[in-house]
Amino acid sequence: MPQSFSYELSVAGSPADAQARVQAAVTDRMRQTAKMRLASQDSSSLSFRPAWGWPLLAALFRVVGGEAVKLSFSADNGGTHVTVSGKVGGGAEKLANRDFWAQMLGTGAGRVRED
């Protein structure tokens, strides 16, 4: 059963810089850890959806189940406020952990402050 989550973290730098620093690392980790792909991006967010793969029925079940992850970047007192939210299930449930995101954002964006 898919699990919903939402976390707010802060990282150093402007929103555009923070997004640019973490995009490659987060995209790669999402692909490896959760079999998710970058579905869309704009100047203030990254959105991920389940990747199509084999077995097709399992991928379809994840898509129909509403699995997705979104990172939103906004200015926050000289830094960047990152909101991570989503719904994941099965092997991807490790993404629903706050520590996972603090480490992931800290790897690409520098020091993470937990709000």
Backbone as ProteinMPNN parsed JSONL, in Angstrom:
{"seq_chain_A": "MPQSFSYELSVAGSPADAQARVQAAVTDRMRQTAKMRLASQDSSSLSFRPAWGWPLLAALFRVVGGEAVKLSFSADNGGTHVTVSGKVGGGAEKLANRDFWAQMLGTGAGRVRED", "coords_chain_A": {"N_chain_A": [[0.837, -1.166, 0.0], [0.7, 2.164, -0.91], [2.573, 4.807, 0.619], [2.167, 8.032, 1.905], [4.023, 11.101, 2.153], [5.603, 14.088, 3.454], [8.002, 16.561, 3.689], [9.897, 19.294, 5.012], [12.766, 21.016, 4.333], [15.823, 22.908, 4.646], [18.308, 24.39, 2.625], [21.555, 25.675, 1.693], [22.152, 28.569, -0.408], [20.724, 30.001, -3.452], [17.367, 29.301, -4.712], [17.468, 28.467, -7.465], [20.182, 27.755, -7.743], [20.411, 25.726, -5.783], [18.604, 23.815, -6.795], [19.854, 23.207, -9.234], [22.23, 22.077, -8.261], [21.394, 19.712, -6.938], [19.908, 18.25, -8.77], [21.01, 16.275, -10.669], [22.075, 14.308, -8.926], [19.819, 13.586, -7.367], [18.048, 12.706, -9.368], [19.456, 10.484, -10.394], [19.599, 8.875, -8.092], [16.88, 8.445, -7.585], [16.214, 6.934, -9.808], [17.789, 4.623, -9.408], [17.15, 3.733, -6.749], [14.322, 3.799, -6.493], [13.222, 3.214, -8.924], [12.193, 5.337, -10.462], [11.496, 8.053, -12.691], [12.556, 11.256, -13.973], [9.907, 13.243, -14.465], [8.965, 15.809, -14.954], [10.13, 19.198, -14.96], [10.641, 22.5, -13.742], [11.354, 25.975, -13.2], [11.208, 25.999, -10.444], [10.759, 23.459, -9.397], [11.018, 19.822, -9.264], [9.723, 16.872, -10.592], [8.875, 13.488, -10.137], [8.023, 10.305, -11.473], [6.883, 6.855, -11.583], [9.035, 4.707, -13.436], [8.565, 3.228, -16.638], [8.706, -0.204, -17.086], [9.818, -3.64, -16.918], [8.282, -5.99, -14.843], [5.544, -5.041, -16.815], [2.95, -4.851, -15.795], [3.362, -4.394, -13.052], [4.563, -1.857, -13.114], [2.47, -0.382, -14.219], [0.571, -0.665, -12.171], [1.808, 0.869, -10.162], [1.732, 3.429, -11.32], [-1.047, 3.845, -11.651], [-1.709, 3.718, -8.987], [-0.924, 6.161, -8.098], [1.689, 6.857, -7.416], [4.306, 9.115, -6.876], [6.806, 11.706, -6.685], [7.675, 14.911, -5.546], [9.786, 17.718, -5.597], [10.002, 20.901, -4.355], [11.323, 24.142, -4.681], [12.05, 27.086, -2.925], [12.723, 30.523, -2.032], [14.31, 31.319, 1.089], [15.089, 33.203, 3.626], [17.841, 33.955, 2.778], [18.644, 31.462, 1.973], [17.519, 28.31, 0.735], [14.338, 26.923, 0.765], [13.202, 23.701, 0.788], [10.643, 21.673, -0.205], [9.664, 18.435, 0.056], [7.587, 16.05, -1.207], [5.282, 13.324, -1.548], [4.108, 10.102, -2.727], [4.677, 6.807, -2.238], [5.319, 3.297, -2.752], [5.885, -0.211, -1.982], [9.158, -1.339, -2.783], [10.085, 1.231, -2.943], [9.501, 2.581, -0.646], [11.468, 3.428, 1.12], [12.031, 5.984, 0.41], [10.229, 7.531, 1.73], [11.249, 8.442, 4.064], [12.455, 10.875, 6.28], [15.183, 11.198, 6.938], [16.458, 10.071, 4.718], [15.981, 12.051, 2.755], [17.198, 14.3, 3.908], [19.866, 13.494, 3.888], [20.168, 13.078, 1.112], [19.696, 15.638, -0.023], [21.651, 17.044, 1.317], [23.96, 15.933, 0.254], [24.114, 16.941, -2.367], [23.596, 19.659, -2.077], [24.937, 20.898, -0.021], [25.066, 21.843, 3.438], [22.279, 20.798, 5.351], [19.51, 22.154, 6.953], [17.173, 21.177, 9.307], [13.817, 21.95, 9.457]], "CA_chain_A": [[0.0, 0.0, 0.0], [1.535, 3.367, -0.983], [2.692, 5.645, 1.806], [2.342, 9.45, 1.594], [4.958, 11.8, 3.014], [5.905, 15.479, 3.134], [9.051, 17.093, 4.563], [10.414, 20.606, 4.672], [14.171, 21.133, 4.68], [16.45, 24.125, 4.136], [19.678, 24.233, 2.147], [22.225, 26.931, 1.369], [22.123, 29.041, -1.788], [19.449, 30.41, -4.044], [16.588, 28.158, -5.196], [17.968, 27.985, -8.758], [21.458, 27.084, -7.502], [20.158, 24.486, -5.045], [17.979, 22.867, -7.716], [20.88, 22.781, -10.191], [23.203, 21.224, -7.572], [20.865, 18.41, -6.533], [19.121, 17.587, -9.819], [21.626, 15.058, -11.202], [22.184, 13.308, -7.864], [18.482, 13.111, -7.005], [17.518, 11.953, -10.508], [20.146, 9.198, -10.433], [19.202, 8.089, -6.917], [15.489, 8.035, -7.779], [16.225, 5.864, -10.802], [18.363, 3.411, -8.823], [16.498, 3.314, -5.512], [12.868, 3.672, -6.562], [12.782, 2.985, -10.308], [11.381, 6.477, -10.868], [12.129, 8.9, -13.703], [12.205, 12.676, -13.944], [8.735, 13.406, -15.328], [8.895, 17.208, -15.355], [10.893, 20.157, -14.168], [10.517, 23.902, -14.119], [12.32, 26.792, -12.477], [11.099, 25.859, -8.988], [10.4, 22.113, -8.937], [11.346, 18.585, -9.972], [8.682, 15.882, -10.345], [9.264, 12.135, -10.526], [6.957, 9.302, -11.609], [7.45, 5.519, -11.816], [9.537, 4.427, -14.784], [7.96, 2.069, -17.278], [9.68, -1.291, -17.177], [9.319, -4.994, -16.829], [7.039, -6.361, -15.502], [4.709, -3.907, -17.177], [1.797, -4.788, -14.902], [3.811, -3.769, -11.798], [4.741, -0.431, -13.408], [1.127, 0.172, -14.389], [-0.026, -0.618, -10.842], [2.404, 2.013, -9.458], [1.225, 4.655, -11.943], [-2.463, 3.947, -11.293], [-1.752, 3.942, -7.545], [-0.609, 7.556, -7.814], [3.029, 7.063, -6.895], [5.0, 10.277, -7.426], [7.593, 12.487, -5.733], [7.898, 16.267, -6.028], [10.64, 18.606, -4.826], [9.735, 22.311, -4.668], [12.384, 25.009, -4.187], [11.642, 28.483, -2.773], [13.661, 31.335, -1.248], [14.068, 31.252, 2.533], [16.08, 33.923, 4.44], [19.2, 33.797, 2.28], [18.861, 30.075, 1.575], [16.435, 27.712, -0.042], [13.386, 26.06, 1.452], [12.868, 22.591, -0.099], [9.524, 20.839, 0.232], [9.668, 17.136, -0.611], [6.331, 15.37, -0.911], [4.987, 12.265, -2.5], [3.411, 8.878, -2.369], [5.464, 5.699, -2.771], [4.983, 1.99, -2.195], [6.795, -1.315, -2.249], [10.575, -1.107, -2.555], [10.382, 2.663, -2.939], [9.075, 3.177, 0.622], [12.59, 4.062, 1.823], [11.991, 7.406, 0.06], [9.299, 8.22, 2.62], [11.992, 8.688, 5.291], [13.041, 12.226, 6.352], [16.647, 11.084, 6.926], [16.858, 9.841, 3.331], [15.984, 13.327, 2.037], [18.214, 15.173, 4.502], [21.144, 13.038, 3.344], [20.18, 13.284, -0.337], [19.843, 17.066, -0.305], [22.94, 17.444, 1.863], [24.994, 15.464, -0.653], [24.227, 17.81, -3.53], [23.331, 21.07, -1.841], [25.63, 21.42, 1.141], [24.476, 21.577, 4.747], [20.818, 20.808, 5.427], [18.887, 22.504, 8.234], [15.831, 20.608, 9.422], [12.882, 22.948, 9.986]], "C_chain_A": [[0.894, 1.245, 0.0], [1.442, 4.221, 0.276], [2.94, 7.083, 1.375], [3.314, 10.071, 2.589], [5.119, 13.238, 2.557], [6.897, 15.993, 4.17], [9.469, 18.463, 4.07], [11.828, 20.701, 5.21], [14.704, 22.438, 4.109], [17.882, 23.817, 3.734], [20.247, 25.602, 1.803], [22.057, 27.282, -0.106], [20.747, 29.432, -2.265], [18.683, 29.18, -4.522], [17.111, 27.592, -6.523], [19.281, 27.232, -8.59], [21.258, 25.746, -6.8], [19.562, 23.426, -5.971], [19.004, 22.337, -8.702], [21.871, 21.821, -9.535], [22.668, 19.834, -7.284], [20.21, 17.625, -7.666], [19.74, 16.276, -10.297], [21.684, 13.956, -10.144], [20.823, 12.722, -7.5], [17.898, 12.262, -8.131], [18.145, 10.563, -10.575], [19.695, 8.303, -9.276], [17.764, 7.612, -7.044], [15.396, 6.874, -8.772], [16.702, 4.554, -10.179], [17.555, 2.868, -7.658], [15.02, 3.0, -5.69], [12.329, 3.381, -7.952], [11.801, 4.063, -10.755], [12.194, 7.335, -11.827], [11.721, 10.348, -13.491], [11.08, 12.883, -14.949], [8.598, 14.841, -15.811], [9.769, 18.045, -14.438], [10.566, 21.554, -14.665], [11.468, 24.678, -13.226], [12.254, 26.621, -10.959], [10.743, 24.451, -8.509], [10.942, 21.012, -9.842], [10.257, 17.581, -9.612], [9.106, 14.536, -10.908], [8.051, 11.222, -10.522], [7.616, 7.933, -11.808], [7.887, 5.354, -13.265], [8.797, 3.216, -15.347], [9.034, 1.013, -17.419], [8.992, -2.628, -17.058], [9.26, -5.407, -15.387], [6.118, -5.143, -15.672], [3.516, -3.752, -16.23], [2.174, -4.12, -13.57], [3.981, -2.267, -11.987], [3.386, 0.249, -13.543], [0.42, 0.315, -13.036], [0.506, 0.582, -10.059], [1.87, 3.331, -10.005], [-0.23, 4.88, -11.541], [-2.619, 4.232, -9.803], [-1.363, 5.356, -7.139], [0.771, 7.804, -7.248], [3.705, 8.219, -7.631], [5.794, 10.943, -6.308], [7.827, 13.855, -6.355], [8.793, 17.02, -5.054], [10.35, 20.017, -5.291], [10.779, 23.165, -3.968], [11.878, 26.444, -4.102], [12.647, 29.201, -1.869], [13.271, 31.32, 0.226], [15.221, 31.917, 3.282], [17.525, 33.68, 4.012], [19.552, 32.383, 1.862], [17.704, 29.592, 0.733], [15.629, 26.775, 0.829], [12.99, 24.976, 0.44], [11.737, 21.791, 0.525], [9.555, 19.566, -0.612], [8.377, 16.437, -0.218], [6.093, 14.283, -1.936], [4.212, 11.125, -1.905], [4.183, 7.747, -3.035], [5.053, 4.398, -2.098], [6.049, 0.966, -2.516], [8.229, -0.998, -1.888], [10.953, 0.35, -2.491], [10.032, 3.329, -1.611], [10.218, 3.801, 1.408], [12.672, 5.551, 1.496], [11.086, 8.202, 0.988], [9.951, 8.567, 3.958], [12.66, 10.064, 5.253], [14.568, 12.187, 6.275], [17.183, 10.848, 5.512], [16.986, 11.172, 2.595], [17.0, 14.307, 2.601], [19.59, 14.8, 3.969], [21.237, 13.338, 1.847], [20.392, 14.753, -0.683], [21.169, 17.59, 0.22], [24.091, 17.052, 0.957], [25.194, 16.429, -1.811], [24.155, 19.283, -3.221], [24.082, 21.661, -0.643], [24.868, 21.072, 2.408], [22.958, 21.727, 4.722], [20.397, 21.179, 6.839], [17.498, 21.878, 8.239], [14.947, 21.624, 10.095], [12.023, 22.366, 11.078]], "O_chain_A": [[1.774, 1.354, 0.854], [0.389, 4.339, 0.903], [3.83, 7.335, 0.563], [3.416, 9.622, 3.731], [4.811, 13.572, 1.413], [6.669, 15.879, 5.374], [9.407, 18.759, 2.877], [12.064, 20.492, 6.4], [14.109, 23.011, 3.197], [18.583, 23.072, 4.419], [19.504, 26.571, 1.643], [21.847, 26.406, -0.945], [19.744, 29.226, -1.582], [19.281, 28.123, -4.72], [17.187, 26.375, -6.689], [19.483, 26.191, -9.215], [21.867, 24.746, -7.18], [19.973, 22.266, -5.932], [19.026, 21.138, -8.981], [22.31, 20.859, -10.165], [23.416, 18.861, -7.377], [19.981, 16.425, -7.515], [19.051, 15.256, -10.327], [21.376, 12.8, -10.435], [20.687, 11.509, -7.342], [17.315, 11.209, -7.872], [17.443, 9.575, -10.789], [19.441, 7.114, -9.466], [17.454, 6.487, -6.652], [14.6, 5.953, -8.595], [16.099, 3.502, -10.392], [17.303, 1.665, -7.587], [14.514, 2.042, -5.105], [11.115, 3.307, -8.145], [10.75, 3.782, -11.33], [13.424, 7.343, -11.781], [10.676, 10.633, -12.905], [11.281, 12.716, -16.152], [8.169, 15.079, -16.939], [10.096, 17.66, -13.315], [10.258, 21.764, -15.838], [12.31, 24.078, -12.559], [13.164, 27.061, -10.256], [10.453, 24.265, -7.327], [11.272, 21.234, -11.007], [9.903, 17.454, -8.44], [9.631, 14.453, -12.019], [7.164, 11.347, -9.677], [8.792, 7.865, -12.165], [7.21, 5.797, -14.193], [8.449, 2.293, -14.61], [10.155, 1.313, -17.831], [7.766, -2.736, -17.09], [10.252, -5.145, -14.706], [5.957, -4.334, -14.758], [3.124, -2.632, -15.906], [1.379, -3.357, -13.022], [3.588, -1.485, -11.122], [3.191, 1.35, -13.027], [-0.256, 1.315, -12.793], [-0.26, 1.247, -9.362], [1.586, 4.251, -9.238], [-0.601, 5.982, -11.138], [-3.56, 4.915, -9.399], [-1.462, 5.714, -5.966], [1.012, 8.855, -6.655], [3.676, 8.286, -8.86], [5.49, 10.764, -5.129], [8.139, 13.96, -7.542], [8.59, 16.969, -3.841], [10.437, 20.309, -6.484], [11.086, 22.941, -2.797], [11.341, 26.972, -5.076], [13.328, 28.579, -1.055], [12.092, 31.31, 0.577], [16.232, 31.267, 3.548], [18.342, 33.241, 4.821], [20.68, 32.14, 1.432], [17.003, 30.38, 0.098], [16.18, 25.936, 1.542], [12.497, 25.292, -0.643], [11.858, 21.292, 1.645], [9.481, 19.619, -1.84], [8.102, 16.253, 0.968], [6.63, 14.316, -3.043], [3.736, 11.167, -0.771], [4.329, 7.729, -4.257], [4.502, 4.407, -0.998], [7.003, 1.251, -3.24], [8.499, -0.453, -0.818], [12.045, 0.681, -2.027], [10.247, 4.532, -1.46], [9.97, 4.628, 2.286], [13.315, 6.306, 2.225], [11.17, 9.429, 1.026], [9.252, 8.953, 4.895], [13.358, 10.383, 4.291], [15.181, 13.036, 5.627], [18.241, 11.366, 5.152], [17.971, 11.405, 1.895], [17.604, 15.069, 1.847], [20.39, 15.674, 3.636], [22.274, 13.802, 1.371], [21.198, 15.068, -1.559], [21.753, 18.495, -0.377], [25.096, 17.759, 0.892], [26.33, 16.705, -2.195], [24.61, 20.098, -4.024], [23.867, 22.823, -0.298], [24.107, 20.105, 2.434], [22.426, 22.672, 4.14], [20.872, 20.588, 7.809], [16.738, 22.033, 7.283], [15.27, 22.115, 11.177], [11.178, 23.066, 11.638]]}, "name": "protein", "num_of_chains": 1, "seq": "MPQSFSYELSVAGSPADAQARVQAAVTDRMRQTAKMRLASQDSSSLSFRPAWGWPLLAALFRVVGGEAVKLSFSADNGGTHVTVSGKVGGGAEKLANRDFWAQMLGTGAGRVRED"}
